[in-house]
Every structure is written in structure tokens, then in C-alpha cells.
Amino acid sequence: MRERARILVLNTTLYGEKSLIVHCISDLWGRRSFITSRGGKTSAGLFSPMNILDCEVTPNTKSDLWRLHSPALRHPLMSIRSSIPKTSISLFMSEVLYRTVREPVADDSGLFNWCEQSVLTLDALESDYSNFHLVFLLGLAAALGFRPTAESMAPYAGENFLLLKEFLTTDTAGAMLISLSGSRRADLCRCILKYLEHHTESRIEVKSLDVLHELFA
């Protein structure tokens, strides 16, 4: 029996000539991968990283790879898709999520809803979003249950401790206005990634990181 679900696309893998494996976070099952048909009426752009889709899923007790049907874009994300800096941030977000959220366990929608709201926030911002990926990383740590504090992140902060503390005690709007040089922003990003690596016991290699730092230097 098919079930209605929402998914957040992280990335995709070609499978044979007519199929696509979609790696994602779902509102019902947390991190999962689904297989779907490609081509025909289904646009390849539908499965761009960080797209949020409504779909139907056929669970399969004999396989971890369930079938995905009737995918439809839930939000157009026009601002993200028309802006190179925002597209780069969204790629960074998808890579980090892909490497930190790995278990296909049931989700109470908390993580999915937080991710969806993060994407919509990025899409809505008109300016002053060069610090967004830093706010995203700290929010992700909290969404995963680590509850970062200045003290718990101190071993990874080095000379960025006071700056990191400022981010942790400032709301999203205020954090966007914190003035940073490109090198300081890059250093702070690496500090938070090290914190996430330790707590998720994963190696977070993000290819889009260098591009992101060049754009917001």
C-alpha cells in the first residue's frame, strides 16, 4: 500500500538506464533512499539538492530500497535556483546533511520540519545571508540533539571562542548581521564542522565548502 510522504532531496545516483536512486530525508522515516523512474514527464531538475517534494512511497519489507511515485515540487524555491550564492549554500547544506544524517530510522518529523524551514528561510532572505551556513550548522547540531553551548564547543573553537559564543546567543536575524572577514568565516565554519564530526562520528568532507568561502570572501 502506498503512503503519502514529504522528502528533502540530498542527492541522487543513476541506476540503470531508466531509474534514479534518490537519497533524502523523509518526514515519516528519517534518512532513506528511494528508487524512482527517470525521464518521461519527470524533469531531472525536480531532484535538485534541497528540493522538497510531495510523493507517494511503496514500503517493501524485503528491501531497504523502496519505490517512490508521483513526485511533485512542494515549494518552487525561485530565489535559491536563480542565485549562484544561494545555490552554493544549498549544496553545502545538502552535503552536510548527507554526511551527518545517516541512519534510516523513524522520524517524528522534527528533523524534517527543521530542514524544510531552513530551506524556506534561505529562499526568503533578500540580503545579508553570507553567514547563513554558519547559522545552519549550529541549528543542525541542535536539531540532531547535541544542544551546542559555548562551553561544549570550546575545544573546537580556538581563537574563535568569543565569536562562536556570539552566534550561539544571537537570534537568526542578528547572526546574519555579524561582520566577518572571509577567512574568519571559513575558520568558524571549520570549527563547527569539527564539532559535528565528533558528535556524529562521521567524516564531513564538503566539496562545496571552498566555493562557498570564495563567494563570501
Backbone hydrogen bonds in HBPLUS format (Angstrom, degrees):
<---DONOR---> <-ACCEPTOR-->    atom                        ^
c    i                          cat <-CA-CA->   ^        H-A-AA   ^      H-
h    n   atom  resd res      DA  || num        DHA   H-A  angle D-A-AA Bond
n    s   type  num  typ     dist DA aas  dist angle  dist       angle   num
A0003-GLU N   A0057-VAL O   2.80 MM  54  5.23 152.1  1.87 142.6 151.6     1
A0057-VAL N   A0003-GLU O   2.84 MM  54  5.23 152.7  1.91 142.8 151.9     2
A0005-ALA N   A0055-CYS O   3.02 MM  50  5.53 161.9  2.05 147.9 147.8     3
A0055-CYS N   A0005-ALA O   2.98 MM  50  5.53 152.9  2.06 164.2 163.6     4
A0027-ASP N   A0006-ARG O   3.01 MM  21  5.59 148.5  2.11 155.8 158.6     5
A0007-ILE N   A0053-LEU O   2.94 MM  46  5.33 156.7  1.99 147.5 154.9     6
A0053-LEU N   A0007-ILE O   2.89 MM  46  5.33 158.6  1.94 153.0 159.4     7
A0008-LEU N   A0025-ILE O   2.77 MM  17  5.15 152.1  1.85 147.5 157.3     8
A0025-ILE N   A0008-LEU O   3.01 MM  17  5.15 149.7  2.10 136.9 146.0     9
A0009-VAL N   A0051-ASN O   2.95 MM  42  5.46 166.6  1.97 164.8 166.2    10
A0050-MET N   A0009-VAL O   2.67 MM  41  5.02 170.4  1.68 147.9 148.6    11
A0010-LEU N   A0023-HIS O   2.82 MM  13  5.59 164.8  1.84 157.1 155.1    12
A0011-ASN N   A0023-HIS O   3.35 MM  12  5.39 157.2  2.41 133.6 138.8    13
A0023-HIS N   A0011-ASN O   2.89 MM  12  5.39 159.7  1.93 159.2 164.2    14
A0013-THR N   A0021-ILE O   2.87 MM   8  5.05 149.5  1.96 143.2 152.0    15
A0021-ILE N   A0013-THR O   2.80 MM   8  5.05 178.1  1.80 158.5 159.2    16
A0015-TYR N   A0019-SER O   3.00 MM   4  5.00 162.1  2.03 135.4 129.5    17
A0019-SER N   A0015-TYR O   3.18 MM   4  5.00 132.7  2.42 149.5 157.5    18
A0038-ARG N   A0018-LYS O   2.90 MM  20  5.47 156.6  1.96 136.9 137.3    19
A0020-LEU N   A0036-THR O   2.80 MM  16  5.37 150.0  1.89 159.1 165.5    20
A0036-THR N   A0020-LEU O   2.89 MM  16  5.37 152.9  1.96 150.1 159.1    21
A0022-VAL N   A0034-PHE O   2.71 MM  12  5.19 159.6  1.75 157.2 163.1    22
A0034-PHE N   A0022-VAL O   2.94 MM  12  5.19 157.0  1.99 139.6 144.6    23
A0024-CYS N   A0032-ARG O   2.95 MM   8  5.71 169.8  1.96 173.6 175.9    24
A0032-ARG N   A0024-CYS O   3.03 MM   8  5.71 162.4  2.06 147.0 152.3    25
A0026-SER N   A0030-GLY O   2.77 MM   4  4.91 171.8  1.78 130.4 132.9    26
A0035-ILE N   A0066-TRP O   2.83 MM  31  6.14 159.6  1.87 156.6 163.4    27
A0068-LEU N   A0035-ILE O   2.87 MM  33  5.83 164.8  1.90 152.2 153.4    28
A0042-THR N   A0039-GLY O   3.19 MM   3  5.47 154.7  2.26 132.1 128.8    29
A0046-LEU N   A0043-SER O   3.04 MM   3  5.43 155.1  2.10 108.3 116.1    30
A0047-PHE N   A0044-ALA O   3.19 MM   3  5.97 156.1  2.25 118.7 123.1    31
A0048-SER N   A0045-GLY O   3.19 MM   3  5.24 149.9  2.29 116.7 112.1    32
A0051-ASN N   A0048-SER O   3.08 MM   3  5.74 153.4  2.15 144.8 143.7    33
A0074-ARG N   A0052-ILE O   2.83 MM  22  5.60 165.7  1.85 156.6 155.0    34
A0054-ASP N   A0072-ALA O   2.82 MM  18  5.21 161.3  1.85 158.2 161.1    35
A0072-ALA N   A0054-ASP O   2.81 MM  18  5.21 145.3  1.93 155.5 163.7    36
A0056-GLU N   A0069-HIS O   2.94 MM  13  4.96 165.4  1.96 144.7 145.1    37
A0069-HIS N   A0056-GLU O   2.68 MM  13  4.96 167.3  1.69 157.2 157.0    38
A0058-THR N   A0067-ARG O   2.89 MM   9  5.26 162.3  1.92 153.1 158.8    39
A0063-SER N   A0060-ASN O   3.24 MM   3  5.51 167.3  2.25 110.5 114.4    40
A0081-ARG N   A0077-LEU O   3.06 MM   4  6.27 168.4  2.08 159.6 162.8    41
A0082-SER N   A0078-MET O   3.11 MM   4  6.11 129.7  2.37 138.6 149.7    42
A0083-SER N   A0080-ILE O   3.42 MM   3  5.45 164.5  2.45 103.9 108.3    43
A0087-THR N   A0083-SER O   2.83 MM   4  5.98 157.1  1.88 152.5 159.9    44
A0088-SER N   A0084-ILE O   2.93 MM   4  6.09 155.7  1.99 150.2 156.4    45
A0089-ILE N   A0085-PRO O   3.00 MM   4  6.32 151.0  2.09 144.3 152.1    46
A0090-SER N   A0086-LYS O   2.90 MM   4  6.17 159.8  1.94 150.2 155.4    47
A0091-LEU N   A0087-THR O   2.97 MM   4  6.25 148.3  2.07 146.0 154.5    48
A0092-PHE N   A0088-SER O   3.02 MM   4  6.26 154.6  2.09 144.6 151.4    49
A0093-MET N   A0089-ILE O   2.91 MM   4  6.21 159.2  1.95 152.3 157.8    50
A0094-SER N   A0090-SER O   2.97 MM   4  6.20 157.2  2.02 144.5 150.2    51
A0095-GLU N   A0091-LEU O   2.98 MM   4  6.18 158.3  2.02 149.4 154.9    52
A0096-VAL N   A0092-PHE O   3.02 MM   4  6.24 165.0  2.04 155.7 159.3    53
A0097-LEU N   A0093-MET O   2.99 MM   4  6.17 166.4  2.01 151.6 155.6    54
A0098-TYR N   A0094-SER O   2.90 MM   4  5.98 154.7  1.96 143.7 151.2    55
A0099-ARG N   A0095-GLU O   3.14 MM   4  6.36 144.8  2.27 143.1 151.0    56
A0100-THR N   A0096-VAL O   2.97 MM   4  6.08 132.2  2.20 146.2 159.3    57
A0101-VAL N   A0097-LEU O   2.94 MM   4  5.52 164.6  1.96 145.1 148.9    58
A0113-ASN N   A0109-SER O   2.81 MM   4  5.75 165.0  1.83 148.8 153.8    59
A0114-TRP N   A0110-GLY O   3.04 MM   4  6.19 154.6  2.10 144.6 151.6    60
A0115-CYS N   A0111-LEU O   2.94 MM   4  6.19 161.2  1.97 153.9 158.8    61
A0116-GLU N   A0112-PHE O   2.87 MM   4  6.13 162.8  1.90 157.1 162.0    62
A0117-GLN N   A0113-ASN O   2.96 MM   4  6.14 161.2  2.00 146.9 151.7    63
A0118-SER N   A0114-TRP O   2.96 MM   4  6.18 149.9  2.05 145.2 153.8    64
A0119-VAL N   A0115-CYS O   3.02 MM   4  6.32 158.5  2.07 153.1 157.7    65
A0120-LEU N   A0116-GLU O   3.03 MM   4  6.30 163.3  2.05 151.7 156.1    66
A0121-THR N   A0117-GLN O   2.89 MM   4  6.02 147.9  1.99 143.9 152.7    67
A0122-LEU N   A0118-SER O   3.06 MM   4  6.30 163.4  2.08 149.6 153.0    68
A0123-ASP N   A0119-VAL O   3.00 MM   4  6.23 160.3  2.04 149.1 154.9    69
A0124-ALA N   A0120-LEU O   3.02 MM   4  6.14 141.1  2.17 138.2 147.8    70
A0124-ALA N   A0121-THR O   3.14 MM   3  5.14 124.1  2.47  94.2 108.3    71
A0125-LEU N   A0121-THR O   3.10 MM   4  6.30 139.1  2.27 149.7 159.4    72
A0132-PHE N   A0129-TYR O   3.05 MM   3  5.12 164.9  2.08 110.6 114.0    73
A0134-LEU N   A0131-ASN O   3.03 MM   3  5.46 133.9  2.25 109.6 121.9    74
A0135-VAL N   A0131-ASN O   3.22 MM   4  6.60 159.5  2.27 155.6 161.3    75
A0136-PHE N   A0132-PHE O   2.82 MM   4  6.07 156.4  1.88 153.5 161.2    76
A0137-LEU N   A0133-HIS O   3.07 MM   4  6.21 156.3  2.13 136.8 141.7    77
A0138-LEU N   A0134-LEU O   3.16 MM   4  6.46 164.4  2.18 151.4 154.7    78
A0139-GLY N   A0135-VAL O   2.91 MM   4  6.07 157.1  1.97 148.9 156.0    79
A0140-LEU N   A0136-PHE O   2.78 MM   4  5.97 150.9  1.87 150.1 158.6    80
A0141-ALA N   A0137-LEU O   3.05 MM   4  6.31 158.1  2.10 147.2 151.9    81
A0142-ALA N   A0138-LEU O   3.25 MM   4  6.55 155.5  2.31 142.6 148.3    82
A0143-ALA N   A0139-GLY O   2.83 MM   4  6.10 155.0  1.90 147.9 155.9    83
A0144-LEU N   A0140-LEU O   2.87 MM   4  6.07 141.9  2.01 150.9 160.2    84
A0146-PHE N   A0141-ALA O   2.97 MM   5  5.49 157.8  2.02 162.1 155.3    85
A0145-GLY N   A0142-ALA O   2.97 MM   3  5.09 155.5  2.03 104.2 111.7    86
A0153-MET N   A0149-THR O   3.04 MM   4  6.16 141.8  2.19 147.6 157.6    87
A0154-ALA N   A0150-ALA O   2.99 MM   4  5.89 111.7  2.47 135.4 150.3    88
A0154-ALA N   A0151-GLU O   3.31 MM   3  5.11 152.8  2.38  95.8 103.7    89
A0156-TYR N   A0153-MET O   2.99 MM   3  5.59 151.7  2.07 118.8 127.2    90
A0157-ALA N   A0154-ALA O   3.11 MM   3  4.98 147.7  2.22 101.7 111.4    91
A0160-ASN N   A0157-ALA O   2.95 MM   3  5.08 156.1  2.01 129.6 129.3    92
A0161-PHE N   A0158-GLY O   3.38 MM   3  5.93 149.8  2.48 121.3 120.3    93
A0164-LEU N   A0160-ASN O   2.81 MM   4  5.94 159.0  1.85 159.1 165.7    94
A0165-LYS N   A0161-PHE O   2.87 MM   4  6.11 154.6  1.94 150.2 157.6    95
A0166-GLU N   A0162-LEU O   3.01 MM   4  6.25 145.8  2.13 139.0 147.8    96
A0167-PHE N   A0163-LEU O   3.12 MM   4  6.50 153.3  2.19 146.9 153.1    97
A0168-LEU N   A0164-LEU O   3.03 MM   4  6.32 152.4  2.11 147.1 154.9    98
A0169-THR N   A0165-LYS O   3.11 MM   4  6.26 130.3  2.36 141.4 153.1    99
A0175-ALA N   A0171-ASP O   2.86 MM   4  6.09 156.5  1.91 157.9 165.8   100
A0176-MET N   A0172-THR O   3.10 MM   4  6.33 145.6  2.22 148.8 156.5   101
A0177-LEU N   A0174-GLY O   3.06 MM   3  5.34 145.3  2.18 104.7 114.8   102
A0178-ILE N   A0175-ALA O   3.31 MM   3  5.36 163.9  2.34 103.3 108.1   103
A0185-ARG N   A0181-SER O   2.95 MM   4  6.13 159.5  1.99 153.1 159.0   104
A0186-ALA N   A0182-GLY O   3.00 MM   4  6.18 154.0  2.07 143.6 150.7   105
A0187-ASP N   A0183-SER O   2.95 MM   4  6.17 157.3  2.00 145.8 151.8   106
A0188-LEU N   A0184-ARG O   2.96 MM   4  6.13 162.0  1.99 148.8 153.4   107
A0189-CYS N   A0185-ARG O   2.99 MM   4  6.15 154.1  2.05 144.3 151.5   108
A0190-ARG N   A0186-ALA O   3.05 MM   4  6.33 157.1  2.10 148.6 154.0   109
A0191-CYS N   A0187-ASP O   3.03 MM   4  6.32 149.3  2.13 145.8 154.4   110
A0192-ILE N   A0188-LEU O   3.13 MM   4  6.43 160.8  2.16 151.7 155.2   111
A0193-LEU N   A0189-CYS O   2.99 MM   4  6.23 155.8  2.05 148.3 155.6   112
A0194-LYS N   A0190-ARG O   2.98 MM   4  6.16 150.5  2.07 144.8 151.9   113
A0195-TYR N   A0191-CYS O   3.13 MM   4  6.46 152.3  2.21 143.9 151.2   114
A0196-LEU N   A0192-ILE O   2.96 MM   4  6.30 157.0  2.02 148.8 154.8   115
A0197-GLU N   A0193-LEU O   2.80 MM   4  6.03 154.6  1.86 147.9 155.5   116
A0198-HIS N   A0194-LYS O   3.03 MM   4  6.23 160.8  2.06 148.6 152.4   117
A0199-HIS N   A0195-TYR O   3.14 MM   4  6.40 165.5  2.16 150.8 154.1   118
A0200-THR N   A0196-LEU O   2.86 MM   4  5.86 149.0  1.96 151.1 158.6   119
A0201-GLU N   A0197-GLU O   2.90 MM   4  5.52 117.3  2.30 135.9 148.3   120
A0202-SER N   A0197-GLU O   3.25 MM   5  5.11 145.0  2.38 130.9 139.4   121
A0209-LEU N   A0206-VAL O   3.24 MM   3  5.56 164.1  2.27 110.8 115.4   122
A0212-LEU N   A0208-SER O   2.98 MM   4  6.15 158.4  2.03 151.4 157.8   123
A0213-HIS N   A0209-LEU O   3.03 MM   4  6.31 156.6  2.09 151.6 157.1   124
A0214-GLU N   A0210-ASP O   3.04 MM   4  6.29 148.4  2.15 145.8 154.2   125
A0215-LEU N   A0211-VAL O   3.02 MM   4  6.28 155.9  2.08 150.9 157.1   126
A0216-PHE N   A0212-LEU O   3.16 MM   4  6.39 147.4  2.27 145.1 153.1   127
